Amino acid sequence: MNAIDRRIAEWLFLLTFATYGYFFAGGGWNQNATFDLTRAIVERHTFAIDAYARNTGDVSFGRGHTYANKAPALGWLAAIPYAPLYAFERSREADPGNAQLLTINAYLCSLVCVALPGAFIPAMLFLYARRRGVDARWAALVALSMALATQLLPYATILMVAVPSAALLLFALTTPHRALAGFAAALAVAMNYLCAPALLVFAFIGPRKRWFHYALGSLPPLAALLAYQRICFGGFFTTSVEVTDPRFLIHGAPLGVMQRPSLAVLYAITLSPYRGFFFFAPLLLVALFGFVAWWRSERIVCAAAIVVIVIFVAFNTSFNGWEGGFGIGGRYLAPLIPLFGIALLHVRWRAVAGVAAALSFAINFAVAAVDPQPSGTIPRPLTQYIAPLLLHGRFAPSVPITFPWSWTTFTGHTSVNRLTLDEPVVFFRHAAGSEASEWASFNLGEFATGPGDARSLIPIALVILGGGFVIARLAMKSAAEP
C-alpha cells in the first residue's frame, strides 16, 4: 500500500463526514428515546428517563421507572460530547429543555456518534480492498458508493444505531487485531441487540490461539451492558425489549416480539417499494453476485458474513415490528451494508454496478435531503412522498399519512420533518409554522436559503462532485504506480 492510497482513504473519510454532517433528520421516537437516555445520564446521573418520558413512545419499564427501550450504548456514547455541551450551556444560564437547543445538541451528538464512525466505513473498505490487491479505482468507487449510494447516507443523519453498528461490525470483521475485533463486536451488541450473533460468529475468523484475545476484548462492553440491564430491569439478561410498552409485545411469544416468519414480510423488507432493502439501493442487489467470488478467495470470512446476513434477515422476517416504524429501506438490515460492500468488490460487471450506483445515489440523496422517516402508512414512500416533495414541495392529499402529519403541514423541498426532540407526536408542543417545528430538521445550506429551499442542496452537491473528482484523480495515480 502506498502513500497515495492513504490519501485516498483520508479523502473518503473527509468527503463522507462532510456529506453526513450536512444533514440532520430531526426527531422521532427512536432518536428521542436515545437522546433522553443521554440527557438522563448527564443532567440527572441516572439511566431512568422519567423526566423525559413524554418525548417518546419507545419506552420500557422496570423497578417503578421508565427507560428507553433501546440497547443503551449509543446513548452512553452520546453522553461524552453532551456533557461539555451541557456544562457550557448551563454556565450561560441556557435552558437545556429549550426545543431549538435540544435540536442543536442532538445534531452535534449525532455528528460525533453517528456521522463520524460512519465516515470511517468507506476508508476501511478501501484499505481492506487495497490490502487484497483490488484495483484502486474500483476500490474507491465501491467504498464511496457504499457510503453515499445506500441507506447509510440517510441513516447517518439520525441519532440511531444503524450506521455506528455497521461501522463496528465492519471493523470487527476486517481488523487483524483480535482483541479490538472483540471489543468492537461487543460494543455493537451493546448498541444494537441484533449484532449479538455477529459477536459469536466473528470469533471463529482468527486463529484458535487468538480466540482468547477476542473474548477478552469483548468483556468490557458486555459487562457494561449486563450491569445496565441488572440495574434497570432487575436481571443481567433481561433486555429492554422484553419489558417494553405492552403495546409492542405478543403474549407468550419468544422475547415478546417474535412471530412466525412469512414470505410476504421477506418480500416487503427486501424488494418491495414499501421497505425494500434492495429497492432503495439497487446497488446492493448487484453486490449479491459478488458473494460467489468472495467465497472462493476468503471462505471463512465470507462464510461469517453470510451467516450474519442470514440471521439478520431471519430475525427481521420474524419480528412483529419488521417495518421499523417511520423509516425507509429495511432499517434493521442497514448494519449489513458494509458486508455487501466487500462482496461488491468481487463483482465483475462493473458497468452494471456503476449504473446501479448512480441510481442508488439519486434515491438515497433524495431521502436524506427530504426526510428519512416517512410515515409507516405510506405504501410507496419514494414515489408518493420523497420525490413529490423534492420536486414540487408537497405531496398529494390522497397519500395516507399518520395523523396529525398531513399534506398541508409537511411541505417544502427539503428537511420536511417537523417532529422535535421534546415531543412524541408532531405539533404536540410546538405549533405548525413555529421556529421549533420549522427547524426540527435541517441541512446546513438552509441557514442561507431558509428552511425547505431546494437551493440549499447546491453546496453539498458541489462538495460531493469536487471530492469525488479528487478521489478519482488519486485513484488513477495509484493504479498507474507499479
PADRENVEX-735915 format. One record per residue (C-alpha): residue number from 0; x, y, z. Coordinates in steps of 0.02 Angstrom, whole numbers, plus 32768, in hexadecimal, padded with zeros to 4 digits. Example, Ala and Ser with C-alpha at 12.3 -4.5 7.8 and 13.67 -1.06 7.14 Angstrom:
! residues 2
+-----+------+------+------+
!   i !    x !    y !    z !
+-----+------+------+------+
!   0 ! 8267 ! 7F1F ! 8186 !
!   1 ! 82AC ! 7FCB ! 8165 !
+-----+------+------+------+
This chain:
! residues 482
+-----+------+------+------+
!   i !    x !    y !    z !
+-----+------+------+------+
!   0 ! 8000 ! 8000 ! 8000 !
!   1 ! 8048 ! 80A9 ! 7FCF !
!   2 ! 8038 ! 815B ! 800F !
!   3 ! 7FB6 ! 8183 ! 7F8A !
!   4 ! 7F43 ! 80FB ! 7FCD !
!   5 ! 7F4C ! 8147 ! 807A !
!   6 ! 7F1E ! 81F0 ! 802F !
!   7 ! 7E8A ! 81A1 ! 7FD6 !
!   8 ! 7E4F ! 8155 ! 807B !
!   9 ! 7E5D ! 8200 ! 80CD !
!  10 ! 7DFA ! 8253 ! 8042 !
!  11 ! 7D75 ! 81CB ! 804B !
!  12 ! 7D64 ! 81EC ! 8106 !
!  13 ! 7D5D ! 82A9 ! 80F3 !
!  14 ! 7CE1 ! 82A9 ! 8063 !
!  15 ! 7C6F ! 822D ! 80BA !
!  16 ! 7C75 ! 828B ! 815F !
!  17 ! 7C4F ! 8331 ! 8109 !
!  18 ! 7BBB ! 82E4 ! 80AE !
!  19 ! 7B74 ! 828C ! 8146 !
!  20 ! 7B8C ! 8326 ! 81B2 !
!  21 ! 7B34 ! 8398 ! 8135 !
!  22 ! 7A8A ! 834D ! 8161 !
!  23 ! 7A29 ! 8336 ! 8202 !
!  24 ! 7987 ! 82D3 ! 81F5 !
!  25 ! 7937 ! 830F ! 8297 !
!  26 ! 78D2 ! 82B8 ! 831D !
!  27 ! 7873 ! 8215 ! 8329 !
!  28 ! 784B ! 8194 ! 83AD !
!  29 ! 78ED ! 8133 ! 8394 !
!  30 ! 7968 ! 81C4 ! 839B !
!  31 ! 7904 ! 8220 ! 841F !
!  32 ! 790F ! 8188 ! 8492 !
!  33 ! 79CB ! 817A ! 8475 !
!  34 ! 79E7 ! 8232 ! 8497 !
!  35 ! 7976 ! 8228 ! 8530 !
!  36 ! 79EE ! 81A5 ! 8576 !
!  37 ! 7A82 ! 8218 ! 8550 !
!  38 ! 7A2D ! 82A9 ! 85A7 !
!  39 ! 7A00 ! 823E ! 863C !
!  40 ! 7AB5 ! 8206 ! 8652 !
!  41 ! 7AFF ! 82B5 ! 8643 !
!  42 ! 7A78 ! 8321 ! 8691 !
!  43 ! 7A34 ! 82AD ! 8719 !
!  44 ! 7ABB ! 8225 ! 872D !
!  45 ! 7A3F ! 8199 ! 8713 !
!  46 ! 7A0D ! 811E ! 868A !
!  47 ! 7953 ! 813D ! 86A8 !
!  48 ! 7901 ! 81B5 ! 862E !
!  49 ! 786D ! 81DC ! 869F !
!  50 ! 7886 ! 8297 ! 8687 !
!  51 ! 7884 ! 8289 ! 85C9 !
!  52 ! 780C ! 81F8 ! 85AD !
!  53 ! 778B ! 8266 ! 8558 !
!  54 ! 7805 ! 8283 ! 84C8 !
!  55 ! 77F4 ! 81D4 ! 847F !
!  56 ! 778D ! 8136 ! 8475 !
!  57 ! 7827 ! 80C5 ! 8470 !
!  58 ! 782B ! 809F ! 8529 !
!  59 ! 7848 ! 800B ! 859D !
!  60 ! 781A ! 7FF6 ! 8654 !
!  61 ! 7879 ! 7FB1 ! 86E8 !
!  62 ! 787C ! 7FC6 ! 87A4 !
!  63 ! 77FD ! 8053 ! 879F !
!  64 ! 785B ! 80BB ! 871F !
!  65 ! 7854 ! 80DE ! 8665 !
!  66 ! 78E7 ! 80B7 ! 85F3 !
!  67 ! 7911 ! 80C2 ! 853A !
!  68 ! 78E3 ! 801D ! 84E5 !
!  69 ! 7988 ! 801B ! 8487 !
!  70 ! 7A2E ! 7FC5 ! 84A0 !
!  71 ! 7A86 ! 8050 ! 8500 !
!  72 ! 7B35 ! 8067 ! 84B9 !
!  73 ! 7B0C ! 80F2 ! 843D !
!  74 ! 7ABB ! 8154 ! 84C9 !
!  75 ! 7B55 ! 8137 ! 8534 !
!  76 ! 7BCC ! 8170 ! 84AC !
!  77 ! 7B64 ! 820B ! 8486 !
!  78 ! 7B7D ! 823F ! 853C !
!  79 ! 7C35 ! 825D ! 8514 !
!  80 ! 7C18 ! 82F2 ! 84A1 !
!  81 ! 7B79 ! 8327 ! 84FB !
!  82 ! 7BCB ! 833B ! 85A7 !
!  83 ! 7C3B ! 83CF ! 8576 !
!  84 ! 7BAD ! 8419 ! 850D !
!  85 ! 7B38 ! 8412 ! 85A1 !
!  86 ! 7BBA ! 845A ! 8617 !
!  87 ! 7BDD ! 84EB ! 85A1 !
!  88 ! 7B26 ! 8510 ! 8584 !
!  89 ! 7AFE ! 850B ! 863D !
!  90 ! 7B8E ! 8583 ! 865E !
!  91 ! 7B37 ! 85FB ! 85E7 !
!  92 ! 7A90 ! 85DD ! 8641 !
!  93 ! 7A44 ! 858E ! 85A6 !
!  94 ! 79AC ! 851E ! 85B7 !
!  95 ! 79E0 ! 846B ! 8586 !
!  96 ! 7929 ! 8443 ! 8566 !
!  97 ! 7914 ! 84CA ! 84E2 !
!  98 ! 78DB ! 8474 ! 8442 !
!  99 ! 7954 ! 84CD ! 83CE !
! 100 ! 79E6 ! 84B0 ! 8444 !
! 101 ! 79B4 ! 83F8 ! 844D !
! 102 ! 79BA ! 83F0 ! 8390 !
! 103 ! 7A68 ! 843B ! 838B !
! 104 ! 7AA8 ! 83C9 ! 8414 !
! 105 ! 7A5D ! 832D ! 83C5 !
! 106 ! 7AAA ! 835F ! 831E !
! 107 ! 7B57 ! 8374 ! 836A !
! 108 ! 7B49 ! 82CD ! 83C5 !
! 109 ! 7B12 ! 827B ! 8322 !
! 110 ! 7BA7 ! 82CA ! 82CC !
! 111 ! 7C20 ! 827B ! 8348 !
! 112 ! 7BCB ! 81D4 ! 8369 !
! 113 ! 7B7A ! 81AB ! 82C1 !
! 114 ! 7BC5 ! 8211 ! 8232 !
! 115 ! 7C78 ! 8201 ! 8271 !
! 116 ! 7C7D ! 8142 ! 8281 !
! 117 ! 7C19 ! 8134 ! 81E0 !
! 118 ! 7C9F ! 8199 ! 8185 !
! 119 ! 7D1F ! 8113 ! 81AF !
! 120 ! 7CBD ! 8090 ! 814E !
! 121 ! 7CF6 ! 80C0 ! 809D !
! 122 ! 7DA9 ! 80D8 ! 80DA !
! 123 ! 7DA9 ! 802C ! 812A !
! 124 ! 7D5D ! 7FDC ! 808F !
! 125 ! 7DDD ! 802F ! 801D !
! 126 ! 7E74 ! 7FFE ! 8086 !
! 127 ! 7E31 ! 7F4C ! 809A !
! 128 ! 7E1F ! 7F40 ! 7FDD !
! 129 ! 7ECC ! 7F84 ! 7FB9 !
! 130 ! 7F1F ! 7F0C ! 8033 !
! 131 ! 7ED3 ! 7E82 ! 7FC8 !
! 132 ! 7F10 ! 7ECA ! 7F25 !
! 133 ! 7E6D ! 7F13 ! 7EE4 !
! 134 ! 7E86 ! 7F9C ! 7E62 !
! 135 ! 7E88 ! 8046 ! 7EB7 !
! 136 ! 7E05 ! 8091 ! 7E41 !
! 137 ! 7D88 ! 8005 ! 7E60 !
! 138 ! 7DAD ! 8001 ! 7F1A !
! 139 ! 7D8F ! 80BC ! 7F29 !
! 140 ! 7CED ! 80B5 ! 7EC4 !
! 141 ! 7CA8 ! 8025 ! 7F2D !
! 142 ! 7CD9 ! 8079 ! 7FD0 !
! 143 ! 7C8B ! 8120 ! 7FA2 !
! 144 ! 7BF0 ! 80CC ! 7F5B !
! 145 ! 7BD2 ! 806D ! 7FFE !
! 146 ! 7BDD ! 8110 ! 805E !
! 147 ! 7B74 ! 8181 ! 7FEE !
! 148 ! 7B0A ! 810D ! 7F80 !
! 149 ! 7ABA ! 80A2 ! 8007 !
! 150 ! 7A4B ! 80B9 ! 809F !
! 151 ! 7AE8 ! 80E3 ! 8104 !
! 152 ! 7AD6 ! 8195 ! 80C3 !
! 153 ! 7A26 ! 81BC ! 8105 !
! 154 ! 7A3E ! 8158 ! 81A6 !
! 155 ! 7AE2 ! 81B3 ! 81CA !
! 156 ! 7A7B ! 8252 ! 81E2 !
! 157 ! 7A19 ! 820B ! 8276 !
! 158 ! 7A4B ! 81DF ! 8328 !
! 159 ! 7A2B ! 8126 ! 8307 !
! 160 ! 7A95 ! 808A ! 8315 !
! 161 ! 7A92 ! 804E ! 825F !
! 162 ! 7B2F ! 80A9 ! 8224 !
! 163 ! 7BA0 ! 809E ! 82BD !
! 164 ! 7B78 ! 7FE5 ! 82D4 !
! 165 ! 7B9E ! 7FCB ! 821B !
! 166 ! 7C49 ! 801D ! 8233 !
! 167 ! 7C6D ! 7FB1 ! 82CC !
! 168 ! 7C3E ! 7F10 ! 8273 !
! 169 ! 7CAC ! 7F3B ! 81DD !
! 170 ! 7D3E ! 7F62 ! 824F !
! 171 ! 7D25 ! 7EC1 ! 82B2 !
! 172 ! 7D20 ! 7E5B ! 8211 !
! 173 ! 7DB8 ! 7EA8 ! 81BD !
! 174 ! 7E35 ! 7ED8 ! 8244 !
! 175 ! 7EC3 ! 7E5D ! 8267 !
! 176 ! 7EC8 ! 7E95 ! 831E !
! 177 ! 7E5A ! 7E15 ! 8373 !
! 178 ! 7E45 ! 7E6F ! 8419 !
! 179 ! 7E0B ! 7F0C ! 83BF !
! 180 ! 7D9A ! 7EA2 ! 8352 !
! 181 ! 7D49 ! 7E58 ! 83ED !
! 182 ! 7D34 ! 7F03 ! 843C !
! 183 ! 7CE4 ! 7F4A ! 839D !
! 184 ! 7C6D ! 7EB8 ! 8387 !
! 185 ! 7C39 ! 7EBE ! 843E !
! 186 ! 7C1F ! 7F7A ! 8437 !
! 187 ! 7BB1 ! 7F5E ! 839F !
! 188 ! 7B48 ! 7EE5 ! 8409 !
! 189 ! 7B3B ! 7F64 ! 8497 !
! 190 ! 7AFF ! 7FE0 ! 8414 !
! 191 ! 7A92 ! 7F6C ! 83AA !
! 192 ! 7A54 ! 7EC6 ! 83F0 !
! 193 ! 7A48 ! 7E81 ! 833E !
! 194 ! 7B06 ! 7E7B ! 8337 !
! 195 ! 7B11 ! 7DF3 ! 83BD !
! 196 ! 7B20 ! 7D64 ! 833E !
! 197 ! 7BAC ! 7DC2 ! 82E5 !
! 198 ! 7C0E ! 7DC9 ! 8388 !
! 199 ! 7C0C ! 7D0B ! 838F !
! 200 ! 7C27 ! 7CEA ! 82D6 !
! 201 ! 7CBA ! 7D63 ! 82C3 !
! 202 ! 7D15 ! 7D0A ! 8350 !
! 203 ! 7D3D ! 7C7B ! 82D7 !
! 204 ! 7D92 ! 7CE8 ! 8254 !
! 205 ! 7E3F ! 7CF2 ! 82A3 !
! 206 ! 7EB5 ! 7C66 ! 82D7 !
! 207 ! 7E7F ! 7BFE ! 836C !
! 208 ! 7F10 ! 7C35 ! 83D6 !
! 209 ! 7ECD ! 7CE8 ! 83CD !
! 210 ! 7E19 ! 7CC0 ! 83FD !
! 211 ! 7E47 ! 7CEE ! 84AF !
! 212 ! 7E7A ! 7D9D ! 8478 !
! 213 ! 7DD4 ! 7DB2 ! 841E !
! 214 ! 7D73 ! 7D79 ! 84B8 !
! 215 ! 7DD9 ! 7DE8 ! 852A !
! 216 ! 7DBA ! 7E80 ! 84BC !
! 217 ! 7CFF ! 7E61 ! 84BE !
! 218 ! 7CF1 ! 7E61 ! 857B !
! 219 ! 7CE8 ! 7F1D ! 85A4 !
! 220 ! 7C52 ! 7F47 ! 8533 !
! 221 ! 7BF7 ! 7EA7 ! 8562 !
! 222 ! 7C14 ! 7EC3 ! 861B !
! 223 ! 7BD3 ! 7F75 ! 860D !
! 224 ! 7B38 ! 7F38 ! 85B0 !
! 225 ! 7B12 ! 7EB0 ! 862E !
! 226 ! 7B2A ! 7F29 ! 86BE !
! 227 ! 7AB5 ! 7FA7 ! 866C !
! 228 ! 7A2F ! 7F22 ! 8655 !
! 229 ! 7A41 ! 7EE8 ! 8709 !
! 230 ! 7A33 ! 7F99 ! 874C !
! 231 ! 79A0 ! 7FCB ! 86DE !
! 232 ! 793C ! 7F2C ! 86C5 !
! 233 ! 796E ! 7EBB ! 8756 !
! 234 ! 79C9 ! 7E34 ! 86F4 !
! 235 ! 7A71 ! 7E29 ! 869C !
! 236 ! 7A20 ! 7DDA ! 8603 !
! 237 ! 797C ! 7E3B ! 8604 !
! 238 ! 7982 ! 7EAC ! 856B !
! 239 ! 7923 ! 7F4D ! 8556 !
! 240 ! 78BF ! 7EF9 ! 84CB !
! 241 ! 7871 ! 7E7B ! 8542 !
! 242 ! 782E ! 7F02 ! 85B7 !
! 243 ! 77FA ! 7F80 ! 8534 !
! 244 ! 774F ! 7FCF ! 8524 !
! 245 ! 76D0 ! 7F3E ! 8520 !
! 246 ! 7688 ! 7F86 ! 847F !
! 247 ! 7721 ! 7F45 ! 8425 !
! 248 ! 771F ! 7E96 ! 846F !
! 249 ! 76CA ! 7DF3 ! 843F !
! 250 ! 7692 ! 7D8F ! 84D7 !
! 251 ! 76F3 ! 7CEC ! 84E3 !
! 252 ! 7765 ! 7D11 ! 844E !
! 253 ! 7822 ! 7CF7 ! 845A !
! 254 ! 786F ! 7D98 ! 849F !
! 255 ! 77BE ! 7DDC ! 8494 !
! 256 ! 77D7 ! 7E16 ! 83E0 !
! 257 ! 77F8 ! 7D7D ! 8374 !
! 258 ! 7775 ! 7D31 ! 8300 !
! 259 ! 776B ! 7CB3 ! 8273 !
! 260 ! 77D2 ! 7CEE ! 81DD !
! 261 ! 777A ! 7D09 ! 8137 !
! 262 ! 77A9 ! 7D1B ! 8081 !
! 263 ! 7741 ! 7DB9 ! 8079 !
! 264 ! 77AD ! 7E0C ! 80FC !
! 265 ! 784B ! 7DCC ! 80A7 !
! 266 ! 7814 ! 7E20 ! 8006 !
! 267 ! 77E4 ! 7EBF ! 8063 !
! 268 ! 788F ! 7ED5 ! 80B4 !
! 269 ! 78F4 ! 7EA8 ! 8019 !
! 270 ! 78A2 ! 7ED9 ! 7F75 !
! 271 ! 7801 ! 7F38 ! 7F98 !
! 272 ! 77EF ! 7FF4 ! 7F7A !
! 273 ! 77B3 ! 7FFF ! 802F !
! 274 ! 784C ! 7FC8 ! 8092 !
! 275 ! 78B7 ! 7F6E ! 8011 !
! 276 ! 796F ! 7F66 ! 803F !
! 277 ! 799C ! 7F4B ! 7F89 !
! 278 ! 7914 ! 7FBC ! 7F44 !
! 279 ! 7960 ! 8054 ! 7F9A !
! 280 ! 7A11 ! 8023 ! 7F64 !
! 281 ! 7A15 ! 7FB9 ! 7EC4 !
! 282 ! 7AD2 ! 7FB8 ! 7ED5 !
! 283 ! 7AC0 ! 7F3E ! 7F66 !
! 284 ! 7A62 ! 7EC7 ! 7EF3 !
! 285 ! 7AF7 ! 7ECA ! 7E7B !
! 286 ! 7B6A ! 7EA8 ! 7F10 !
! 287 ! 7B12 ! 7E01 ! 7F2D !
! 288 ! 7B6C ! 7DBD ! 7E94 !
! 289 ! 7C15 ! 7DDD ! 7EE5 !
! 290 ! 7BFE ! 7D62 ! 7F73 !
! 291 ! 7C31 ! 7CCD ! 7F06 !
! 292 ! 7CD9 ! 7D19 ! 7ED9 !
! 293 ! 7CF2 ! 7D55 ! 7F8C !
! 294 ! 7CD2 ! 7CA3 ! 7FC8 !
! 295 ! 7D5A ! 7C61 ! 7F55 !
! 296 ! 7DDB ! 7CDE ! 7F93 !
! 297 ! 7DB3 ! 7CE9 ! 804E !
! 298 ! 7D43 ! 7C59 ! 807D !
! 299 ! 7D43 ! 7C6E ! 813A !
! 300 ! 7D27 ! 7D2B ! 813B !
! 301 ! 7CA2 ! 7D1E ! 80B4 !
! 302 ! 7C4A ! 7C91 ! 8110 !
! 303 ! 7C46 ! 7CFA ! 81AE !
! 304 ! 7BFA ! 7D8B ! 814F !
! 305 ! 7B76 ! 7D1C ! 80FD !
! 306 ! 7B44 ! 7CCE ! 81A3 !
! 307 ! 7B2E ! 7D7B ! 81F1 !
! 308 ! 7AC8 ! 7DB8 ! 815C !
! 309 ! 7A56 ! 7D1F ! 8163 !
! 310 ! 7A3A ! 7D35 ! 821D !
! 311 ! 7A11 ! 7DEF ! 8209 !
! 312 ! 7994 ! 7DC9 ! 817E !
! 313 ! 7947 ! 7D38 ! 81DF !
! 314 ! 792F ! 7DA6 ! 8278 !
! 315 ! 78E7 ! 7E37 ! 8215 !
! 316 ! 786E ! 7DC1 ! 81BD !
! 317 ! 7834 ! 7D7B ! 8266 !
! 318 ! 782C ! 7E21 ! 82C5 !
! 319 ! 777E ! 7E64 ! 82E8 !
! 320 ! 77BD ! 7F14 ! 82C4 !
! 321 ! 7818 ! 7EE1 ! 8225 !
! 322 ! 77EF ! 7F83 ! 81C8 !
! 323 ! 7856 ! 7FED ! 8242 !
! 324 ! 77D1 ! 8072 ! 825D !
! 325 ! 77F4 ! 8114 ! 8203 !
! 326 ! 7889 ! 80F1 ! 8192 !
! 327 ! 78C5 ! 80B7 ! 80E8 !
! 328 ! 791E ! 8025 ! 8099 !
! 329 ! 7925 ! 7F99 ! 8119 !
! 330 ! 7968 ! 7FF8 ! 81B0 !
! 331 ! 7992 ! 7F5B ! 8212 !
! 332 ! 79FD ! 7F1B ! 8182 !
! 333 ! 7A63 ! 7FBB ! 816E !
! 334 ! 7AF5 ! 7F7E ! 81DD !
! 335 ! 7B14 ! 7EF8 ! 8158 !
! 336 ! 7B3B ! 7F75 ! 80CE !
! 337 ! 7BFB ! 7F74 ! 80E4 !
! 338 ! 7BF8 ! 7EB6 ! 80D3 !
! 339 ! 7BA2 ! 7ECB ! 802C !
! 340 ! 7C2A ! 7F4A ! 8003 !
! 341 ! 7CB0 ! 7EC4 ! 8016 !
! 342 ! 7C4C ! 7E51 ! 7FA4 !
! 343 ! 7C3B ! 7EDD ! 7F24 !
! 344 ! 7CF8 ! 7EE8 ! 7F19 !
! 345 ! 7CF2 ! 7E3C ! 7EC6 !
! 346 ! 7C6C ! 7E65 ! 7E44 !
! 347 ! 7CAA ! 7E5F ! 7D91 !
! 348 ! 7C19 ! 7EBF ! 7D41 !
! 349 ! 7C61 ! 7F69 ! 7D6A !
! 350 ! 7BFC ! 7FC9 ! 7CE9 !
! 351 ! 7B5A ! 7F82 ! 7D2F !
! 352 ! 7B95 ! 7FAB ! 7DDF !
! 353 ! 7BBD ! 805D ! 7DA9 !
! 354 ! 7B0D ! 8078 ! 7D66 !
! 355 ! 7AC2 ! 802B ! 7E02 !
! 356 ! 7B31 ! 809B ! 7E6E !
! 357 ! 7AF4 ! 8138 ! 7E14 !
! 358 ! 7A3E ! 8106 ! 7E2C !
! 359 ! 7A5B ! 80D6 ! 7EE1 !
! 360 ! 7AB2 ! 817B ! 7F04 !
! 361 ! 7A22 ! 81DE ! 7EBA !
! 362 ! 79A5 ! 8180 ! 7F27 !
! 363 ! 7A04 ! 818E ! 7FCB !
! 364 ! 7A3C ! 8241 ! 7FB1 !
! 365 ! 7986 ! 8270 ! 7F95 !
! 366 ! 7953 ! 8212 ! 8032 !
! 367 ! 79D8 ! 8268 ! 809B !
! 368 ! 79A9 ! 8311 ! 8053 !
! 369 ! 78ED ! 8300 ! 806F !
! 370 ! 78C7 ! 828B ! 8101 !
! 371 ! 790D ! 81DE ! 812C !
! 372 ! 7876 ! 81C0 ! 819C !
! 373 ! 77D7 ! 81BF ! 8133 !
! 374 ! 7739 ! 8184 ! 8188 !
! 375 ! 7726 ! 80C8 ! 8196 !
! 376 ! 767A ! 80D7 ! 8144 !
! 377 ! 76C0 ! 810D ! 809A !
! 378 ! 76C7 ! 8074 ! 8026 !
! 379 ! 7749 ! 80BB ! 7FAD !
! 380 ! 77AB ! 8140 ! 800C !
! 381 ! 7828 ! 8162 ! 7F81 !
! 382 ! 77A9 ! 818B ! 7EF9 !
! 383 ! 7719 ! 81C8 ! 7F66 !
! 384 ! 777A ! 8230 ! 7FE4 !
! 385 ! 7835 ! 824B ! 7FC6 !
! 386 ! 7835 ! 8273 ! 7F0B !
! 387 ! 7798 ! 82E3 ! 7F0A !
! 388 ! 77DC ! 8349 ! 7F9C !
! 389 ! 7889 ! 835D ! 7F50 !
! 390 ! 7845 ! 838E ! 7EA6 !
! 391 ! 77A6 ! 83ED ! 7ED1 !
! 392 ! 77AF ! 8417 ! 7F8A !
! 393 ! 7713 ! 83B4 ! 7FB7 !
! 394 ! 76C5 ! 8309 ! 7FA3 !
! 395 ! 7616 ! 82D6 ! 7F6F !
! 396 ! 7585 ! 82E5 ! 7FEC !
! 397 ! 7554 ! 8232 ! 7FC2 !
! 398 ! 75F4 ! 81E9 ! 800B !
! 399 ! 75C9 ! 8195 ! 80B2 !
! 400 ! 7630 ! 81DF ! 813F !
! 401 ! 7627 ! 81CD ! 81FB !
! 402 ! 75C2 ! 8256 ! 8251 !
! 403 ! 75EF ! 82E0 ! 827D !
! 404 ! 7673 ! 82D5 ! 81F4 !
! 405 ! 761E ! 8319 ! 8158 !
! 406 ! 763B ! 8355 ! 80A7 !
! 407 ! 7611 ! 8406 ! 80DC !
! 408 ! 7696 ! 8413 ! 8164 !
! 409 ! 7722 ! 83A6 ! 811E !
! 410 ! 7755 ! 8415 ! 808E !
! 411 ! 77F9 ! 8452 ! 8046 !
! 412 ! 787D ! 8409 ! 7FD4 !
! 413 ! 78F8 ! 83DA ! 805D !
! 414 ! 78FC ! 83AD ! 8117 !
! 415 ! 7841 ! 8398 ! 812C !
! 416 ! 7840 ! 8339 ! 81D1 !
! 417 ! 77ED ! 83AB ! 8252 !
! 418 ! 77FB ! 8339 ! 82EA !
! 419 ! 786B ! 8382 ! 8372 !
! 420 ! 78D3 ! 8328 ! 83F6 !
! 421 ! 785A ! 8357 ! 8481 !
! 422 ! 77B5 ! 8315 ! 843D !
! 423 ! 7771 ! 8267 ! 8417 !
! 424 ! 76F9 ! 82A2 ! 8390 !
! 425 ! 7714 ! 832E ! 8313 !
! 426 ! 76CC ! 83D6 ! 834B !
! 427 ! 76A9 ! 838F ! 83F8 !
! 428 ! 770D ! 841C ! 8448 !
! 429 ! 773C ! 848C ! 83B7 !
! 430 ! 76BC ! 84CD ! 833A !
! 431 ! 76CF ! 84B9 ! 827F !
! 432 ! 7733 ! 854B ! 823C !
! 433 ! 778F ! 856C ! 82E0 !
! 434 ! 784C ! 8581 ! 82E1 !
! 435 ! 7861 ! 84E0 ! 8343 !
! 436 ! 77FD ! 8478 ! 82CA !
! 437 ! 7840 ! 84C9 ! 822A !
! 438 ! 78F3 ! 84A9 ! 8262 !
! 439 ! 78D6 ! 83FE ! 82B1 !
! 440 ! 7938 ! 83B7 ! 821D !
! 441 ! 79AD ! 8416 ! 81AC !
! 442 ! 7A42 ! 8416 ! 8138 !
! 443 ! 7ACE ! 8493 ! 814C !
! 444 ! 7AA5 ! 84EB ! 80A9 !
! 445 ! 79FA ! 851C ! 80ED !
! 446 ! 7A4C ! 8596 ! 8164 !
! 447 ! 7A6F ! 85FD ! 80C8 !
! 448 ! 79D4 ! 85D7 ! 805F !
! 449 ! 7950 ! 85BD ! 80E4 !
! 450 ! 78FB ! 8519 ! 8113 !
! 451 ! 78B8 ! 84A8 ! 808A !
! 452 ! 7913 ! 84FD ! 7FFA !
! 453 ! 7959 ! 8487 ! 7F76 !
! 454 ! 79E9 ! 84FF ! 7F54 !
! 455 ! 7A2F ! 84CC ! 7FFD !
! 456 ! 7A6B ! 842B ! 7FAA !
! 457 ! 7AE0 ! 8484 ! 7F30 !
! 458 ! 7B74 ! 8494 ! 7FA9 !
! 459 ! 7B77 ! 83DD ! 7FDA !
! 460 ! 7B5F ! 83A8 ! 7F25 !
! 461 ! 7BFA ! 840D ! 7EF8 !
! 462 ! 7C5A ! 83C3 ! 7F8A !
! 463 ! 7C2E ! 8312 ! 7F52 !
! 464 ! 7C5F ! 8338 ! 7E9E !
! 465 ! 7D03 ! 838A ! 7ED1 !
! 466 ! 7D31 ! 8304 ! 7F4F !
! 467 ! 7D03 ! 827A ! 7ED6 !
! 468 ! 7D71 ! 82C9 ! 7E51 !
! 469 ! 7E07 ! 82D2 ! 7EC7 !
! 470 ! 7DEE ! 821C ! 7EFD !
! 471 ! 7DE0 ! 81E4 ! 7E47 !
! 472 ! 7E82 ! 823F ! 7E18 !
! 473 ! 7EDF ! 81F4 ! 7EAC !
! 474 ! 7E9C ! 8146 ! 7E83 !
! 475 ! 7EDA ! 8156 ! 7DD0 !
! 476 ! 7F87 ! 8188 ! 7E0F !
! 477 ! 7F88 ! 80F5 ! 7E87 !
! 478 ! 7F56 ! 807C ! 7DFF !
! 479 ! 7FE2 ! 80BD ! 7D8E !
! 480 ! 8068 ! 809C ! 7E10 !
! 481 ! 80C7 ! 7FF6 ! 7E04 !
+-----+------+------+------+
